[in-house]
Amino acid sequence: MNRFILSAFAAIIGIAAAPAARAGEIWRATGLEQPESALFDADNNRIIVSNIVGNPGEADGNGYLSVLSLDGKTITQHWTDGMDAPKGMAIAGGKLYVADITKVRVVDLASGKLIASIAVPNAVFLNDMTSDRTGKVYVSDMLADTIYRIDGDRPDLFVRDALLASPNGVFADGDRLIVASWGKGIKADFSTAEPGGLLAIDLASKAISPLPGAQKFADLDGVIAIGDSIYATAYMTGTLYRYHAGGTPEAVAHFKPGSADIGTDGKSILYVPLMNEGEVAALKLD
């Protein structure tokens, strides 16, 4: 979420409740401004980071994208300006797609130039993004229990269902979409009446399936999959979870509250945006 929301629930979770984890951490990039998403750009050997810079729901023009090297150094602080509150990102067809409240921004991946804005009808709070093997892009609408699919420049409703329980993180994994839900009954401080969990959506049939053993355990934010492991962040506690099919989620790292839309190199490295600290942490997996 953001620094404004953090002050509202700090007393509930306790500042000392989730000390920063160092196990497996290989570097931290600093000097960012409410980094919400960290996306690995394999073709260009870099990490693209979205910076909200303000209220995540306000169209204030303050948001921008940064570029980091693979060892956490800042290459370009203001790579793409002119956004409001950019969050999740996805790459498809040589373009970068960025969720920005009710629009999806399209950026030329070579130059960083903002080339288009796709208005998503009826969108409320667009959050995370991912792309599938065919180049279609998906974006979650956290406050509308909805996921949209974008083919080229045309947004279409993909799934709208209360079962999604405030979908935040999305990750295309073969023939399915993995979804990390924040939970039901979101309150003013973004705590929930019922915590979220992990789900899968069949890309062909659109059938929603809760992942066994991974329900109602945390208010989840980002999600990625590597092999048979799924990793998800819980923003409110800063916890990074790992889940294997048939098991239960286990905490593998702890940060201060604010861990958001994680990225990965697809092999052994995770990139964790720490919104309230203005940092991105890189973790080496076991």
C-alpha positions in Angstrom: 0.0 0.0 0.0 1.7 3.3 1.0 3.2 5.4 3.8 -0.2 7.0 4.5 -1.8 3.6 5.1 1.1 2.3 7.1 0.6 4.9 9.8 -3.0 3.8 10.2 -2.2 0.2 11.0 1.3 0.4 12.6 -0.2 0.2 16.1 -2.0 -3.0 15.1 0.8 -5.0 13.8 3.7 -3.5 15.8 6.8 -2.1 14.3 9.0 -4.8 15.9 6.7 -7.7 14.8 8.5 -8.3 11.5 12.3 -7.6 11.7 14.1 -7.3 8.4 15.4 -10.7 7.2 18.9 -11.1 5.9 19.1 -14.8 5.3 19.5 -15.3 1.5 19.6 -11.5 0.8 22.4 -10.6 -1.6 21.8 -6.9 -2.1 19.4 -4.0 -1.5 18.8 -1.1 -3.9 18.0 2.2 -2.0 16.8 5.6 -2.9 13.5 4.6 -4.6 10.1 6.1 -3.9 7.4 3.7 -2.8 8.6 0.9 -5.1 5.6 -1.3 -5.8 6.8 -3.8 -8.4 10.2 -5.1 -9.5 10.2 -6.8 -12.9 13.1 -8.8 -14.4 13.7 -7.8 -18.0 15.6 -10.8 -19.3 16.3 -9.5 -22.8 18.1 -6.4 -21.4 19.6 -7.9 -18.2 18.0 -5.3 -15.9 15.2 -4.8 -13.4 12.4 -2.3 -13.9 10.9 -0.8 -10.8 7.6 1.1 -10.5 7.5 4.1 -8.1 4.2 5.3 -6.8 5.3 8.5 -5.0 2.1 9.3 -3.1 -1.3 7.9 -2.6 -1.7 4.7 -4.7 -5.2 5.6 -5.7 -4.6 9.2 -6.7 -4.0 10.4 -10.3 -1.3 13.0 -9.3 1.2 12.6 -12.1 4.0 11.8 -9.6 4.7 8.2 -10.5 7.6 6.9 -12.6 9.7 3.9 -13.5 13.3 3.2 -12.6 15.9 0.8 -14.0 18.4 -1.2 -11.9 21.3 -3.3 -12.8 21.3 -7.0 -11.8 23.6 -6.2 -8.9 21.2 -3.5 -7.5 22.8 -0.4 -8.8 20.6 2.4 -10.2 21.0 2.8 -13.9 18.3 5.4 -14.5 16.2 6.8 -11.6 13.6 8.5 -13.9 13.4 6.2 -16.9 9.7 6.8 -17.6 7.8 9.7 -16.2 4.3 10.9 -16.7 2.5 8.2 -14.6 0.2 8.5 -11.6 0.6 5.5 -9.3 2.3 2.7 -11.3 2.1 -0.7 -9.8 2.4 -4.2 -11.5 4.1 -4.6 -14.9 4.4 -7.2 -17.7 6.4 -7.5 -20.9 4.9 -8.6 -24.2 5.8 -8.0 -27.8 8.7 -5.6 -27.1 6.4 -3.5 -24.9 6.1 -2.9 -21.2 2.6 -2.8 -19.8 2.1 -0.9 -16.5 -1.0 -0.9 -14.2 -1.8 2.7 -13.3 -5.1 3.0 -11.3 -7.7 2.8 -14.1 -5.4 2.7 -17.1 -2.7 0.4 -18.5 0.3 2.4 -19.6 2.3 1.1 -22.6 6.0 1.8 -22.7 8.5 1.2 -25.5 10.9 -1.3 -23.9 13.9 -0.1 -25.8 13.6 3.6 -25.1 11.5 3.9 -22.0 9.2 6.2 -23.8 5.5 6.2 -22.8 3.7 5.4 -26.1 0.1 4.7 -25.2 -2.5 4.6 -22.4 -5.2 2.0 -22.4 -8.3 2.9 -20.5 -9.9 -0.1 -18.8 -13.7 0.5 -18.6 -15.1 0.1 -15.1 -11.7 -0.3 -13.5 -11.4 0.7 -9.9 -7.8 -0.1 -8.7 -5.6 -2.0 -11.2 -2.8 -3.7 -9.5 -0.6 -6.5 -10.7 0.1 -7.7 -14.3 1.5 -10.7 -16.1 1.8 -12.0 -19.7 1.2 -15.5 -21.0 3.0 -17.6 -23.6 0.8 -16.1 -26.4 1.6 -12.5 -25.5 -1.7 -11.7 -23.9 -1.5 -9.6 -20.8 -3.5 -9.9 -17.6 -4.2 -7.2 -15.0 -5.9 -7.6 -11.6 -8.5 -5.1 -10.3 -8.1 -5.6 -6.6 -11.1 -3.6 -5.4 -13.5 -5.1 -8.0 -12.8 -8.9 -7.7 -11.9 -8.7 -11.4 -9.1 -9.7 -13.8 -8.9 -8.2 -17.3 -7.1 -9.6 -20.3 -5.4 -7.3 -22.9 -4.7 -8.5 -26.4 -2.7 -5.8 -28.2 -4.5 -2.6 -27.1 -7.9 -4.1 -26.4 -8.9 -4.7 -22.7 -11.6 -7.4 -22.1 -13.1 -8.8 -19.0 -11.5 -12.1 -18.2 -13.0 -13.1 -14.9 -15.1 -11.3 -12.3 -16.0 -13.4 -9.3 -16.3 -13.0 -5.5 -14.1 -16.1 -5.2 -11.1 -14.0 -6.2 -11.4 -12.1 -2.9 -9.6 -8.9 -3.8 -7.1 -10.3 -6.3 -3.7 -8.6 -6.1 -0.8 -10.6 -7.5 -1.2 -12.5 -10.8 1.4 -14.8 -12.5 0.9 -16.7 -15.8 2.2 -20.2 -15.2 1.8 -22.4 -18.3 -2.0 -22.9 -18.9 -3.1 -21.3 -15.7 -3.1 -18.0 -14.0 -1.9 -18.0 -10.3 -3.7 -15.4 -8.2 -2.7 -14.1 -4.8 -5.8 -12.7 -3.0 -5.7 -10.0 -0.4 -8.9 -11.2 1.3 -12.5 -10.4 1.9 -14.0 -7.4 3.8 -11.2 -4.9 3.3 -11.3 -2.3 6.0 -10.1 1.4 6.0 -6.6 0.3 7.2 -6.5 -2.4 4.5 -6.7 -5.2 7.1 -9.4 -7.8 6.2 -12.3 -9.5 7.8 -11.0 -12.7 6.2 -7.4 -13.1 4.9 -6.7 -14.1 1.4 -4.9 -17.1 -0.2 -3.7 -18.6 -3.4 -5.9 -19.6 -6.4 -5.5 -20.8 -10.0 -7.5 -19.9 -13.0 -7.5 -22.1 -16.1 -6.7 -19.9 -19.0 -9.0 -21.8 -21.4 -12.0 -22.5 -19.3 -11.6 -19.6 -16.8 -12.5 -22.1 -14.0 -11.2 -20.9 -10.6 -9.6 -23.4 -8.2 -8.4 -22.6 -4.7 -5.0 -24.1 -4.2 -5.3 -26.8 -1.5 -3.8 -25.9 1.9 -3.2 -22.3 0.9 -6.5 -20.6 1.8 -7.3 -17.8 4.3 -3.7 -17.5 5.6 -2.6 -14.0 4.8 -3.4 -10.7 3.0 -1.4 -11.5 -0.1 0.2 -9.0 -2.5 2.7 -10.2 -5.1 3.1 -13.8 -6.5 5.5 -15.7 -8.8 6.2 -19.3 -9.6 9.5 -21.0 -10.1 9.3 -24.7 -11.0 6.9 -26.3 -8.5 7.2 -23.6 -5.9 5.0 -20.6 -5.6 6.2 -17.5 -3.7 3.9 -14.8 -2.4 4.3 -11.7 -0.2 2.0 -10.6 2.6 2.2 -6.8 2.6 0.7 -6.2 6.0 3.3 -8.3 7.9 6.2 -8.3 5.4 6.3 -12.1 5.2 7.5 -14.0 2.1 5.8 -17.4 1.8 6.7 -20.5 -0.2 4.0 -23.0 -1.2 4.3 -26.4 -2.8 1.2 -28.2 -4.1 -0.4 -30.4 -1.4 1.4 -28.6 1.4 0.9 -25.5 3.5 2.5 -22.1 3.0 5.8 -21.7 4.9 7.4 -18.4 5.8 10.9 -18.2 4.2 11.8 -14.5 4.9 10.5 -11.6 6.9 10.7 -7.9 6.1 9.1 -4.9 7.6 5.5 -4.3 6.4 5.4 -3.2 2.8 6.6 -6.1 0.7 4.8 -5.9 -2.6 4.8 -7.3 -6.2 7.8 -9.5 -6.4 9.8 -10.4 -9.5 12.1 -13.2 -10.4 14.8 -14.2 -12.9 12.9 -17.5 -13.2 15.8 -19.4 -11.7 17.0 -18.7 -8.2 16.6 -14.9 -7.5 13.6 -13.0 -6.2 13.3 -9.2 -6.3 11.2 -7.9 -3.4 10.0 -4.3 -3.5 9.8 -2.8 0.1 7.4 0.1 -0.4 7.7 1.7 3.0 11.5 1.6 3.0 12.0 2.8 -0.6 14.1 -0.3 -1.3 14.2 -3.4 -3.4 15.8 -6.5 -1.9 17.3 -9.4 -3.9 17.1 -12.8 -2.4 19.0 -16.0 -3.4 16.7 -19.0 -3.0 17.9 -22.2 -1.4 
